[in-house]
Amino acid sequence: MHFGAGKWMVVDSCVDQQNKSVTPLEYLRHVGVNVAEDVVMIVGTHAHDDHFAGIATIFEACERAVFVVSSALTSQEFMAHLLADAEIPKPARYVAYSEYRRIFEIAKSRKNEDGIKPLRRGSESLRLLRLPPTADTPTATVTALSPSEEATTRAFRALAAHMPQVNARRGKVPPLDPNEASIALWVEVGSVRMLLGADLLVGPEGCGWRTVVSTHSPDSPASLYKVAHHGGASSHYQPVWDTLLTSNPVALVAPYRRGNMDQPQSTDIARILSLTNRAYITAAGSPTPSRAVKREASKLGSLATNVRDPWGRVGQVRARCNVNDGNWAVQTFPPAAMLS
């Protein structure tokens, strides 16, 4: 996210599955950003690999940035899991944990440089960033809407229940499902409002979107929404659309490409399109090659690496807005497309 005046924020990360580059970093460099100086904040919304892959590489390159981590993932219990995970053979490790280890190491090395406080904890209603106005840009602020105190407490309990034992045989560290402890963000630049939903779930009680809606009362609704949790039903809470968003907002969806069920499902797409006709997705069509395609690719052997297919490519949706009029212009870069 570009706030204007050459100041940027990065929220989460991903790795291109074809060339293994860290996509946000490549994008910033491609558009001429001096990442070492101009990125002021990096937010790792939660510890799931599809949001966290490569994020330590971004932090390493962005030397002036503050890194924001969920308050639910800074306890002694979480640190113990990081240490335990480090003792597990590489193939069985939880990818996000290794990213966290690197982030904490980088933050420690920068702690006393130029007064920078390199690590912050994100939690409900906490102002994370304020950029003062300049001659050409208005004030910009970033506020965490979650996790709530209840979500943080629940995370601590879950981690404590699986605390690794001294001298115990190391198996796969049971990963906490961190979705309910995700950092959803409210961004204001002048009169423009944006809601970035991470993977925040609807509940349970005292957590998620139910708590966000009951505690956050903005002066005006957001005109752009990064749809939570890949558009899935477990993160859809109608009051978010009714109270925190304008009618017919720009909605941005990132699909989920792994597991037993791809997201968004056709029912999710229909629901989102019933709420806005300005919805976009970063990769349209089937998220993974069919078995038939995989069989043919295996027959081609090394020649298959030269086939330009859509699988594993990272599409981009770029939304730009003049802060004086609030009108969004959206561009898509294949395989991104309109959700419809």
VMD Tcl script that draws the C-alpha trace (Angstrom):
set ca {
  {0.00 0.00 0.00}
  {1.30 3.40 -1.04}
  {0.21 6.22 1.29}
  {1.67 8.93 -0.93}
  {4.86 10.93 -0.39}
  {6.85 7.78 -1.22}
  {5.79 5.89 1.93}
  {4.70 2.26 1.70}
  {3.31 -0.56 3.81}
  {3.40 -4.30 3.05}
  {0.71 -6.61 4.46}
  {1.57 -10.33 4.33}
  {3.63 -12.07 1.67}
  {3.63 -14.84 -0.89}
  {6.15 -16.63 -3.09}
  {5.75 -17.13 -6.82}
  {5.58 -20.90 -7.28}
  {7.33 -20.80 -10.66}
  {10.41 -18.66 -10.02}
  {10.33 -18.65 -6.17}
  {10.61 -14.85 -5.98}
  {8.99 -12.96 -3.11}
  {6.22 -11.22 -4.99}
  {5.64 -8.05 -2.91}
  {9.36 -7.30 -2.91}
  {9.62 -7.83 -6.66}
  {6.64 -5.55 -7.25}
  {8.06 -2.72 -5.15}
  {11.43 -2.90 -6.86}
  {9.77 -3.03 -10.27}
  {7.92 0.26 -9.66}
  {11.09 1.93 -8.41}
  {10.60 1.91 -4.64}
  {13.72 2.18 -2.50}
  {12.62 -0.63 -0.19}
  {15.44 -0.01 2.30}
  {14.14 3.50 3.02}
  {10.55 3.88 1.84}
  {8.73 0.91 3.38}
  {7.71 2.12 6.84}
  {5.68 -0.87 8.07}
  {5.28 -4.60 7.42}
  {2.31 -6.45 8.89}
  {2.29 -10.22 9.25}
  {-1.42 -10.72 9.88}
  {-1.17 -14.30 11.19}
  {0.98 -17.43 11.16}
  {-0.35 -19.31 8.16}
  {2.08 -20.21 5.41}
  {-0.05 -18.79 2.59}
  {0.18 -15.34 4.20}
  {3.70 -15.57 5.58}
  {5.97 -17.19 2.99}
  {8.94 -14.93 2.27}
  {7.96 -12.20 4.71}
  {11.27 -12.36 6.61}
  {13.06 -11.65 3.32}
  {10.92 -8.53 2.94}
  {11.73 -7.40 6.49}
  {15.42 -7.95 5.88}
  {15.34 -5.77 2.76}
  {13.18 -3.03 4.31}
  {15.70 -1.67 6.76}
  {13.57 1.21 8.09}
  {10.35 -0.76 8.51}
  {8.59 -1.66 11.73}
  {7.26 -5.22 11.77}
  {3.81 -5.79 13.29}
  {3.00 -9.22 14.71}
  {-0.25 -10.39 16.28}
  {-0.26 -9.93 20.05}
  {-1.38 -13.56 20.28}
  {1.97 -14.72 18.92}
  {4.49 -13.12 21.25}
  {4.01 -15.18 24.39}
  {6.59 -17.41 26.07}
  {4.52 -20.38 24.90}
  {4.83 -19.27 21.27}
  {8.59 -18.75 21.62}
  {8.87 -22.28 23.04}
  {7.11 -23.63 19.95}
  {9.55 -21.75 17.71}
  {12.49 -23.36 19.51}
  {10.90 -26.80 19.36}
  {10.11 -26.44 15.66}
  {13.77 -25.61 14.96}
  {14.75 -29.08 16.22}
  {12.45 -30.88 13.79}
  {13.82 -32.16 10.45}
  {13.22 -29.59 7.70}
  {10.51 -31.34 5.65}
  {8.25 -31.57 8.69}
  {8.67 -28.00 9.85}
  {5.92 -25.41 9.95}
  {7.07 -22.82 7.37}
  {5.67 -19.79 9.18}
  {7.66 -20.66 12.32}
  {10.98 -20.42 10.48}
  {9.89 -17.04 9.11}
  {9.12 -15.86 12.65}
  {12.54 -16.98 13.88}
  {14.25 -14.90 11.19}
  {12.01 -11.90 11.90}
  {12.82 -11.93 15.62}
  {16.53 -12.28 14.85}
  {16.42 -9.30 12.44}
  {14.44 -7.21 14.93}
  {16.95 -7.98 17.69}
  {19.86 -6.92 15.49}
  {18.18 -3.56 14.72}
  {16.94 -2.79 18.20}
  {19.43 -0.04 19.02}
  {19.89 1.50 15.57}
  {18.72 5.11 15.13}
  {16.00 4.80 17.75}
  {14.01 2.37 15.62}
  {11.57 0.12 17.46}
  {11.52 -2.69 14.93}
  {8.75 -4.86 16.40}
  {5.20 -3.98 17.42}
  {2.27 -6.06 18.66}
  {-1.02 -5.65 16.86}
  {-4.22 -5.82 18.90}
  {-7.76 -4.51 18.97}
  {-8.16 -0.72 18.47}
  {-4.40 -0.09 18.52}
  {-3.05 2.72 16.32}
  {-0.06 1.20 14.52}
  {1.01 4.06 12.28}
  {0.41 7.77 11.76}
  {2.04 9.63 8.91}
  {1.68 13.42 9.23}
  {0.41 15.44 6.28}
  {2.77 16.96 3.75}
  {2.24 19.69 1.17}
  {0.87 17.07 -1.24}
  {-0.58 14.31 0.96}
  {-3.08 14.19 3.84}
  {-2.62 12.42 7.17}
  {-2.49 8.61 6.92}
  {-3.25 6.22 9.77}
  {-3.31 2.46 10.20}
  {-5.28 0.92 13.08}
  {-5.47 -2.73 14.10}
  {-9.05 -3.96 14.58}
  {-8.03 -7.34 15.97}
  {-7.12 -9.64 17.69}
  {-9.35 -8.94 20.66}
  {-8.23 -9.59 24.22}
  {-10.36 -12.73 24.25}
  {-8.74 -14.00 21.03}
  {-5.28 -13.40 22.49}
  {-6.21 -15.25 25.68}
  {-7.59 -18.17 23.68}
  {-4.37 -18.33 21.65}
  {-2.22 -18.38 24.80}
  {-4.31 -21.23 26.21}
  {-4.07 -23.23 22.99}
  {-0.30 -22.79 22.84}
  {0.11 -23.69 26.51}
  {-1.90 -26.88 26.00}
  {0.69 -28.04 23.47}
  {3.79 -26.78 25.24}
  {6.82 -28.85 24.13}
  {8.34 -30.87 26.96}
  {12.03 -30.83 27.86}
  {13.91 -33.81 26.40}
  {10.73 -34.99 24.68}
  {10.98 -36.57 21.27}
  {10.36 -33.90 18.67}
  {7.52 -34.54 16.29}
  {5.60 -32.08 14.18}
  {4.74 -29.06 16.34}
  {0.93 -28.84 16.44}
  {0.28 -25.54 14.61}
  {-2.20 -23.21 16.28}
  {-4.96 -22.17 13.88}
  {-4.27 -18.44 14.04}
  {-7.18 -17.18 11.92}
  {-9.18 -15.94 14.90}
  {-6.08 -14.01 16.01}
  {-5.53 -12.36 12.60}
  {-4.75 -8.65 12.42}
  {-7.50 -6.94 10.44}
  {-6.57 -3.37 9.53}
  {-8.44 -0.09 9.14}
  {-6.56 2.38 6.94}
  {-7.38 6.08 6.53}
  {-5.70 8.43 4.06}
  {-7.43 11.79 4.07}
  {-11.12 11.06 3.50}
  {-10.50 7.59 2.01}
  {-11.13 4.51 4.17}
  {-9.96 0.93 3.52}
  {-10.63 -2.34 5.36}
  {-8.08 -5.15 5.06}
  {-9.67 -8.33 6.40}
  {-6.73 -10.78 6.69}
  {-8.18 -14.23 7.55}
  {-10.27 -13.03 10.47}
  {-13.20 -15.32 11.29}
  {-16.72 -14.36 12.37}
  {-16.28 -15.63 15.94}
  {-16.20 -17.26 18.45}
  {-17.78 -15.12 21.16}
  {-15.56 -12.18 22.06}
  {-13.44 -12.65 18.93}
  {-13.44 -11.98 15.22}
  {-15.77 -9.82 13.19}
  {-18.51 -9.85 15.82}
  {-16.21 -7.98 18.18}
  {-14.82 -5.70 15.46}
  {-18.29 -4.51 14.48}
  {-19.26 -3.91 18.12}
  {-16.10 -1.97 19.00}
  {-15.16 -0.07 15.82}
  {-17.28 2.94 14.86}
  {-15.56 4.87 12.07}
  {-16.63 8.36 11.03}
  {-17.26 7.08 7.51}
  {-17.29 3.63 5.86}
  {-14.56 2.04 3.78}
  {-14.79 2.11 -0.01}
  {-12.29 -0.73 -0.50}
  {-12.31 -4.12 1.20}
  {-9.68 -6.85 1.02}
  {-12.16 -9.68 1.58}
  {-11.35 -11.83 4.59}
  {-10.20 -15.45 4.35}
  {-10.25 -15.86 0.57}
  {-13.95 -15.02 0.45}
  {-14.91 -18.09 2.48}
  {-18.18 -18.39 4.39}
  {-16.46 -18.72 7.80}
  {-15.36 -15.09 7.58}
  {-18.51 -13.58 6.10}
  {-20.39 -11.42 8.59}
  {-23.11 -9.34 6.98}
  {-22.87 -6.45 9.50}
  {-19.35 -5.80 8.18}
  {-20.85 -5.01 4.78}
  {-23.76 -3.12 6.30}
  {-21.88 -0.92 8.79}
  {-18.17 -0.75 7.86}
  {-18.37 -0.60 4.04}
  {-19.96 1.72 1.52}
  {-22.57 0.33 -0.81}
  {-20.92 -1.35 -3.81}
  {-17.32 -1.15 -2.52}
  {-14.26 -2.32 -4.40}
  {-13.69 -5.88 -3.12}
  {-10.38 -7.72 -3.55}
  {-10.18 -11.50 -3.19}
  {-7.09 -13.73 -3.03}
  {-7.97 -17.40 -3.70}
  {-6.72 -20.30 -1.61}
  {-4.90 -22.89 -3.72}
  {-4.17 -25.79 -1.37}
  {-6.05 -28.25 0.78}
  {-9.20 -30.27 0.22}
  {-11.41 -27.33 -0.67}
  {-10.47 -24.38 -2.85}
  {-11.73 -20.94 -1.91}
  {-13.73 -19.04 -2.87}
  {-16.40 -21.61 -3.71}
  {-19.06 -20.84 -6.32}
  {-21.49 -20.01 -3.52}
  {-18.97 -17.56 -2.05}
  {-18.52 -15.88 -5.42}
  {-22.29 -15.54 -5.84}
  {-22.59 -14.03 -2.37}
  {-19.83 -11.47 -2.94}
  {-21.27 -10.49 -6.34}
  {-24.66 -9.97 -4.72}
  {-23.03 -7.34 -2.50}
  {-20.86 -5.54 -5.07}
  {-20.29 -5.54 -8.82}
  {-16.76 -4.23 -8.32}
  {-15.11 -7.44 -7.09}
  {-11.73 -8.70 -8.32}
  {-9.69 -11.87 -7.77}
  {-5.93 -12.27 -8.10}
  {-6.20 -15.57 -10.01}
  {-9.27 -16.54 -11.97}
  {-10.22 -20.03 -13.13}
  {-9.09 -23.35 -11.73}
  {-6.41 -22.83 -9.05}
  {-4.55 -26.08 -9.74}
  {-3.92 -28.21 -12.84}
  {-6.17 -31.21 -13.35}
  {-4.86 -34.77 -13.05}
  {-4.94 -35.08 -16.85}
  {-2.72 -32.01 -17.21}
  {-0.33 -33.34 -14.56}
  {-0.08 -36.68 -16.40}
  {0.73 -34.97 -19.70}
  {3.29 -32.71 -18.01}
  {5.02 -35.74 -16.48}
  {5.33 -37.29 -19.96}
  {7.05 -34.15 -21.22}
  {9.71 -34.35 -18.51}
  {12.07 -31.37 -18.54}
  {10.26 -29.89 -21.54}
  {7.29 -29.21 -19.27}
  {9.24 -26.44 -17.54}
  {9.01 -24.42 -20.75}
  {5.23 -24.59 -20.91}
  {3.70 -21.27 -19.89}
  {0.74 -22.30 -17.81}
  {-1.33 -20.28 -15.30}
  {-0.74 -22.51 -12.28}
  {1.49 -21.12 -9.60}
  {1.58 -17.66 -11.19}
  {0.84 -14.68 -9.00}
  {-1.69 -12.29 -10.49}
  {-2.09 -8.71 -9.32}
  {-5.00 -6.39 -8.73}
  {-3.95 -2.76 -8.41}
  {-6.45 -0.25 -7.05}
  {-5.52 3.44 -7.15}
  {-7.44 6.33 -5.70}
  {-7.12 10.10 -5.70}
  {-7.49 11.01 -2.04}
  {-9.33 14.21 -2.99}
  {-12.23 12.54 -4.83}
  {-12.24 8.97 -3.45}
  {-12.81 7.35 -6.85}
  {-11.04 4.01 -7.37}
  {-9.44 2.95 -10.66}
  {-8.67 -0.78 -10.75}
  {-6.27 -2.64 -13.04}
  {-5.75 -6.41 -13.27}
  {-2.61 -8.23 -14.33}
  {-3.07 -11.89 -15.47}
  {-4.14 -14.25 -14.17}
  {-6.08 -11.71 -12.08}
  {-9.54 -10.73 -13.34}
  {-12.92 -9.45 -12.30}
  {-14.56 -11.96 -9.96}
  {-17.61 -12.11 -12.22}
}
mol new
graphics top color blue
foreach p $ca { graphics top sphere $p radius 0.5 }
foreach p [lrange $ca 0 end-1] q [lrange $ca 1 end] { graphics top cylinder $p $q radius 0.2 }
display resetview
